[in-house]
Amino acid sequence: MNINENFAKMPGSYLFSEIAARTEKFVNNNPDKKLIRLGIGDVTLPLADCVIDAMKAAVDDLSKSETFHGYGPSEGIASLRGIIAKSDFIEKGIDISADEVFVSDGAKTDCSNIVDLFSLDNIIAVCDPVYPVYVDSNVIAGRGGTYDASTQKWSDIVYMPTTSENDFVPAIPGRPADVVYLCSPNNPTGTVLNYDQLKTWVDWANERGALLLFDAAYERFIDDSEGNIPHSIFEVEGAKTCAIEFKSFSKTAGFTGVRLGYCVIPNDLTRSGQNLNKLWSRRQNTKFNGASYIVQKGAESVYTDNGKAQIEKNILYYKNNARIIKEGLESVGLQAYGGIHSPYVWCKTPAGVGSWEFFDELLQKCYIVTTPGAGFGPSGEGYIRLTGFGTHDNTSEAVSRIKKLFA
Ligand SMILES: *Cc1c(COP(=O)(O)O)cnc(C)c1O
């Protein structure tokens, strides 16, 4: 047999293995130094009590034949789909119904599997820097073209630079594009798109017959007191005929290891005369047998008053860390972005210093691990990403080390 040759075209996943290798080398050479990891894209606080209680009760359900559950609907259990539609949309004035909600084991799964629905000749557009999953899943399917190691770009993919020069707002691409990935609040830049900026994209997609894939994994980190920032693309007029939205319980409710997410595909969304909600239902029923019953019950508890309060507390804890990082960087004259509606701070490196060079400097002199921006795409060069997912004490300690370095 022959394998899918697109795998052979892909460059190795250099970023996290290289960070690990440099960090390990530093630790081996400096066993007495206290390392602080601010590169992590994973939560650290334990699950809320309500989630633990709900999952324990669900395990008990499975222990008795009267309440046992085997295979559930591949779209998700009806009670959870109803709660999501009601709490995340209808109560916020967004008209989305339970049959437009598809529960899954996470947003990474959904935003990579969704490419099953698209013709191979579609042109994909992504922001640069970017969450790498959007690019790689299309490359595996055969929509990448050829990879140029010198530019770090795929010939058939349209890259939309989002940097401080354009205030991290992607411009409508000059080349034609059929499927556009947008992520707000953004990973890695921590920046957001406001209503008017999203409306421009929605109007463009409706006119062109293009499709927007909107990743809202960090939606709960949005601070409503600052600017008109949609929590959902479906707040934007016209989005139901041009957009799919991805949500996750990972960063908002600490489910990174538990696994749960969902996507919303409106009933009004059609392309080439086909209803995308029906196509996705068909795809999921073919390839997926539903998320775990135990985990779905855990997710339901996140929507109780108690659950909402508990996860809000954790999000504020991470956001406070991000604020401390951002303010600390700014206090020594560095330019930092994000960190307000997001756990991520995107920091410009000092003039003339590359991403990896700055990574090394912070590792060697401050014993802090960050993520070099260049790992997220060519336009990420000249930046590093720091996260608020550490502990408060470690975050404060790291910031005071950076302040000393630049004093
Ligand atoms: C973490 C992350 C996700 C992944 O979420 P899971 O639900 O854990 O699969 C999706 N999109 C972005 C941008 C992320 O940073």
The ligand as a Tripos MOL2 file, in Angstrom:
@<TRIPOS>MOLECULE
LIG
   15    15     1     0     0
SMALL
NO_CHARGES

@<TRIPOS>ATOM
      1 C1         -6.6930   25.0910   23.2280 C.3       1 LIG1
      2 C2         -7.3240   25.4910   21.9270 C.ar      1 LIG1
      3 C3         -8.3010   24.7060   21.3250 C.ar      1 LIG1
      4 C4         -8.4420   23.2530   21.7190 C.3       1 LIG1
      5 O1         -9.4110   22.9440   22.4660 O.3       1 LIG1
      6 P1         -9.7480   21.4630   22.8900 P.3       1 LIG1
      7 O2        -11.2060   21.6220   23.1410 O.co2     1 LIG1
      8 O3         -8.9400   21.1780   24.1090 O.co2     1 LIG1
      9 O4         -9.4720   20.5160   21.7880 O.co2     1 LIG1
     10 C5         -8.9120   25.1410   20.1530 C.ar      1 LIG1
     11 N1         -8.5670   26.3050   19.6110 N.ar      1 LIG1
     12 C6         -7.6200   27.0850   20.1520 C.ar      1 LIG1
     13 C7         -7.2690   28.3510   19.4890 C.3       1 LIG1
     14 C8         -6.9620   26.6900   21.3170 C.ar      1 LIG1
     15 O5         -5.9940   27.4380   21.8280 O.3       1 LIG1
@<TRIPOS>BOND
     1     1     2 1
     2     2     3 ar
     3     2    14 ar
     4     3     4 1
     5     3    10 ar
     6     4     5 1
     7     5     6 1
     8     6     7 2
     9     6     8 1
    10     6     9 1
    11    10    11 ar
    12    11    12 ar
    13    12    13 1
    14    12    14 ar
    15    14    15 1
@<TRIPOS>SUBSTRUCTURE
     1 LIG1         1 GROUP 0 **** ****
